[in-house]
C-alpha cells in the first residue's frame, strides 16, 4: 500500500514552484515558468514476411525531445534572451548546456534536468496593454539534442 504521507517523517511529493535555471556561464536565472521537458520514442512497426501473425511488432525508434519553453519577467538593461538569439547565423549558433533544478524547502537540489546542445528557436516579447496590471513577460523556446534527468540520492 502506498504511503499517504500523513505520518511524521513520511515522504511527500515535491512542490514545483521552487526551481532555478543555469545556462552557459549564467547561474540561478529566475524564471516564472519552465515547461516542455519531454522525451518520446518514435514507434517502428514491422512485420516479417514469414510471420504467422497478422499483426505488426512495435519497436522503439528514434528518440525525439520536445522544445523547452521558459518565461520570465523583463528587467531594465537585461537582454539575455536577445543576446543569445542574436548569435544565430546561417546554420550556426552557440549551443549551451542548460540545467533546470527543482529545489526542496532547504534549497537542496532534488531533481535536475540537463539539456545538451541547447539553442533558442523562438522568442516572444511581452504583449503591451494600457489597462493591464501585470508584469511584462518574455518567452523563449529552446531546442536541444538530449535531456538527462538526475535525482538526488
C-alpha positions in Angstrom: 0.0 0.0 0.0 1.3 3.5 -0.9 2.3 5.7 2.0 -0.2 8.6 2.2 2.4 10.9 3.7 0.4 11.8 6.8 2.9 10.4 9.4 5.8 12.3 10.8 8.8 11.9 8.5 6.8 10.3 5.7 7.8 11.3 2.2 5.7 13.9 0.3 5.8 14.8 -3.4 7.9 17.8 -4.2 6.2 21.1 -4.9 7.0 22.6 -8.4 7.3 26.2 -7.5 10.9 26.3 -6.3 13.4 25.9 -9.1 16.3 27.6 -10.7 17.9 27.6 -14.2 21.6 27.8 -15.3 22.7 28.2 -18.9 26.2 28.6 -20.0 28.0 30.8 -17.5 24.8 32.4 -16.3 23.8 30.8 -12.9 20.5 30.9 -10.9 18.4 32.7 -13.5 14.9 33.3 -12.2 12.0 32.2 -14.4 8.3 32.4 -13.8 7.6 29.1 -15.7 9.5 26.3 -17.4 7.6 23.8 -19.5 8.0 21.2 -22.2 10.5 18.8 -20.6 9.5 15.7 -22.5 11.0 12.8 -24.4 9.3 10.5 -26.8 10.5 7.4 -28.7 9.0 7.1 -32.2 7.4 3.7 -32.9 8.6 1.5 -35.7 6.1 -1.1 -36.8 7.5 -4.2 -38.5 6.1 -7.5 -39.7 8.4 -10.2 -41.1 7.3 -11.8 -44.3 7.3 -15.3 -42.8 5.4 -14.2 -39.6 2.4 -16.4 -38.8 0.7 -13.5 -37.0 -1.3 -10.9 -39.0 -0.1 -8.1 -36.9 3.0 -5.9 -36.7 5.6 -5.9 -33.9 6.2 -2.5 -32.4 9.8 -1.5 -31.7 11.3 1.7 -30.3 12.8 4.0 -32.9 14.5 7.4 -32.9 14.2 9.5 -29.7 12.6 12.9 -30.0 12.9 15.7 -27.5 10.3 18.5 -27.1 11.3 22.1 -27.1 11.5 23.8 -23.7 9.6 27.0 -23.1 10.7 29.4 -20.4 9.0 32.6 -19.3 10.4 35.4 -17.2 9.9 39.0 -16.3 11.5 41.8 -18.2 14.1 43.8 -16.2 15.8 47.1 -17.1 19.1 46.5 -19.0 18.7 42.8 -19.2 18.5 41.3 -22.7 19.9 37.8 -22.0 17.4 36.1 -24.3 18.0 38.5 -27.2 21.8 38.4 -27.0 21.8 34.6 -27.3 19.2 34.7 -30.1 21.3 37.3 -32.0 24.2 34.8 -32.2 22.2 32.7 -34.8 23.8 32.8 -38.2 23.1 30.5 -41.2 23.3 27.0 -39.7 25.5 28.2 -36.8 24.6 29.0 -33.2 26.5 28.9 -29.9 25.0 25.9 -28.2 24.9 25.8 -24.5 24.1 23.4 -21.7 21.0 24.4 -19.8 20.4 23.0 -16.3 17.0 23.1 -14.6 17.0 22.3 -10.9 14.0 21.5 -8.7 14.7 22.6 -5.1 13.3 21.4 -1.8 12.4 23.7 1.1 16.1 23.8 2.2 17.3 24.9 -1.3 18.9 21.5 -1.9 18.7 20.2 -5.5 16.3 17.2 -5.7 15.8 16.8 -9.4 18.0 18.0 -12.3 17.1 18.2 -16.0 20.1 18.9 -18.2 19.6 20.0 -21.8 22.6 19.3 -24.0 23.4 21.4 -27.1 20.6 23.8 -26.4 19.9 26.9 -28.6 17.0 29.4 -28.9 14.5 28.8 -31.6 11.9 31.4 -30.8 11.5 34.5 -28.6 8.1 36.1 -27.9 8.2 39.6 -26.4 5.5 40.6 -23.9 2.2 42.0 -25.1 1.5 45.6 -24.1 -1.8 46.8 -22.8 -2.6 50.3 -21.5 -5.1 48.9 -19.0 -3.1 45.9 -17.8 -2.0 45.4 -14.2 0.6 42.7 -14.9 4.3 42.1 -15.1 5.9 42.2 -18.5 6.9 38.7 -19.5 9.3 37.5 -22.3 9.1 33.9 -23.5 12.0 31.9 -25.0 11.7 28.5 -26.7 14.8 26.3 -26.6 15.6 23.3 -28.8 18.1 20.7 -27.6 19.6 17.4 -28.6 19.4 15.4 -25.3 17.6 15.5 -22.0 19.3 13.9 -19.0 17.3 13.6 -15.7 19.0 13.0 -12.4 17.5 12.8 -8.9 19.1 13.3 -5.5 20.2 10.1 -3.8 
